[in-house]
Every structure is written in C-alpha cells, then in structure tokens.
Amino acid sequence: MREIKFKAWDKKYKKMYHGGDIRIALAFPDEDIEFMQYTGLKDKNGKEGYHHSLIKHEFRNQGNPIEIIWDDGSWKGRYCGSRFSGFALNQWEMSQAEIIGNLYDNPELSRG
C-alpha cells in the first residue's frame, strides 16, 4: 500500500506547503489552494512524484517536459502543451525519469 501524502500550492502567495506545513493550507481552504497528491512513484534519483510534477523521461521526452496527471483512474504522463491524455506511469517508467520541477514552482518548464 502506498503512502498517502499531499503538497499544497497557495496561488495567492505563490508558496508551496510540504509535510506538516500543509496543515496551514488545510486550516484555511479556499480556491487559492491547489492540492497535489503523492503518486507513490519515485524517479531514478528516489525523488517522490506528485500530481503536476514535471519530469524529463529518458526515452519519451521528445523535447518537451512531461506532466504527471491523474486521468481515467490512473497516474499518467502527458507531454506539456499536448491534449493527448498521456501514457500510463508505473514505477518502471518513473525509474527512467527525473523530476525537474512542478507546474507551480516552475511554470516556465511546462512551456517546453
């Protein structure tokens, strides 16, 4: 069974809450808070993947970062800037990838 963990992005103050700090975001929920769930998957360096993490994949990149998304009941990788729903992400796929940021802390990466 995977660990259930979250990070939270405060859109208003441009701040990421991790670990125990997420209680602050939970205490004052509003439309300015975006929660990011842990996927249970780690990249080739052991870094944890979360919803909206951006990855560079050893074989699949095609020059664009890949965003981790939840789609149709599973975690998937979607090429940034693409409407394609993506490919299934599992631990083998993540072992070929490196997390390079996330959609909120690094929006410039999502533009390719």
N, C-alpha and C positions, 0 to 999 in steps of 0.2 A: 504494500500500500504506500502511495506517495504522501509526502508531507503536504499539508495544506498551509500555504503561506501567501501573503499579499504584499505588494508595494502600493503606494498611493501617490499620484501626481496632483498637486494643487495648481490648477490652471491660473488662478488669480495671482498667487505669489511666486509662481514658477519654482516650486520646491518639491523634491521627492522625499517621501517619508518611507523609512525602512524599519523592519523589526518592531521594537517596542514603540518607536515614534509613530507608528501607524495608528495607535490609539488616539492620537490627536485628530487625525483625519476621521476616524470613526465617531469621535465625540461630537463633531460638528459637520455631519454630512450635508452636502449641497451639490448643486450642479457643477460647481467648480472643482470637484474631486473626481479623479478618474482612477479606479482601482485596477491593478494589474495582478492577475493570479499566476502563481508559480506553476510551471508546466510539469514538474517532476523530471525534467530533462536537463542534462548538463552538456556544455560544449566540450571540445577537445582539451581545454585547459581546466576543466572542472567548474567553470562558472555557471551559475544557475540561469536557466532561461525562463523568462516571464512573458505573459501576453504583451505584445507590442515591442519585444526585444528585436533588435536588428542584428542579423547575422551575415557573415561572409562564409559561403559554403565552398569547400574545396573543389567540388565538381559541378555545382549547379548555378553558380553566381551569374553568369552571362553579363558581367559588368555592372550589375545592379545589386544593392543590398537586398536581403530577404527579410520580411517582417514575419514574426511569429503571430499567428492569429488562431482564434477558435472558430471553427466553421463546421457545420453539419455534424456536431458531436465529437470532433477530434481536433487535436492541435495540428496546424498545417503551416507550411512556409509559403508566403506569397511574395512574388517579386514586387518591389516597390514601384509604384506607377502602373501596375498591371491590374486589370479587372479579373484576371484568371483567379479562381478560388485557391489555387496552390496545390502543393504536393503534401502527402502525409508526412508528418515529422515523428520519428521514433528515436530511440537512443542511438541507433547506428547512424542515422542521418546527422544527429547532433554531434556525434563523435568526429564527423568530417567537417564541422563548422566551428566558427569562432564568433562569439558575441562581440559586436563592435560598438554597441550603444543601445539606445531605445528611442522610440518615436518622440518622446517628450524632452529628454535631456539633449538629444541630438537630432532635431528635425531636419537639419541640412543633409544628413546621411540618407534620409528617405527620398530625397530628390535625385539620388543616383550620382 
